[in-house]
Amino acid sequence: DPLLAGRLFSYLDTQITRLGGPNFGQLPINRPHAGVDDMLRDGMHQMAVHDGLAPYRPNSLDGGCPFTAGAAARGYVEVPQELPAARKVRAAPASFGDHLSQPRLFYRSLTPIERRHVVDAYIFELSKCQEETIRRRQVDVLAEIDAELCARVAAGLGLEPPEPRTPITEVEPSPALSQVGRQWPVDGRQLGLIAGEGSDPEALAAAVAAGRRAGLTALVIADTPHGSAANAGVEVSRTLAATGSVEYDALIVAAGRRSAPRTRLMLGEAFRHAKPIGAWGDGRAVVADAGCPEDAAGLVLGDDPAEVVATVASLLSRHRVWNRSLS
């Protein structure tokens, strides 16, 4: 009944709003007479005292407990009931049992660099898991998704890839699931302009204006908020001591900036994260000192600040410098 489904949503939302959290079922007025042990342990107003250590299953800490209570344990069992025109059952649609086709479709729709990112992420996260049983269990799941994914992750963990337990259903890849090769809007992207005491305020102002024309949020980064750029009428938005490369989608080094450890760190991180990097004038020496080769993909070096910013903006429309990621 669509109307009932809508009302049930409203009731749940009202309970959460009134109590300020999801544990309204633990209030005495709402609690069932027969105690129910569940795995819901988080959220505001948690009052229950739960048994065991692991609020999930399968687990290795509680011997696999808890298990769903069946008829033998006097748990609730739904009884099918014949209706005049149908049969009432408590069951989910058959599609709810399919946990594998969607991740398989997603992985097979990715480009090689995106697949490598997924593999590296699995290896990174599972390498931090100290229980080999859990690592093997996850690799067993990957075998049901894609043989290549499973083999690459297993190799990174030093495990043998298992055979899938069930036949793998083939899927038709969808280009819409890949980020590579698409044009992305650059409106609002963060562009960091790293300036120094010797940077020309007019050149900085031209770079900021070019960034705004491209739709970027151009932010000047200097050693202090009241440096030469501020004194010359160019707003300093960030200081090197209080910012990081993760705040920006691209970095550009202005002429007149000297190399410094913090600058090298930011440029090195941006380079490894496949972000566009630019420089004009002697700012190119700062980029080179950070370990960014001049012939690397996504490096924009020139003498006209506006042209450098415009080229960096065009690179941002591809989201990342994927060629550099593949090297």
Order of alpha helices (4+ residues) and beta strands (2+ residues): alpha-beta-beta-alpha-alpha-alpha-alpha-beta-alpha-beta-alpha-beta-beta-alpha-beta-alpha-beta-alpha-alpha
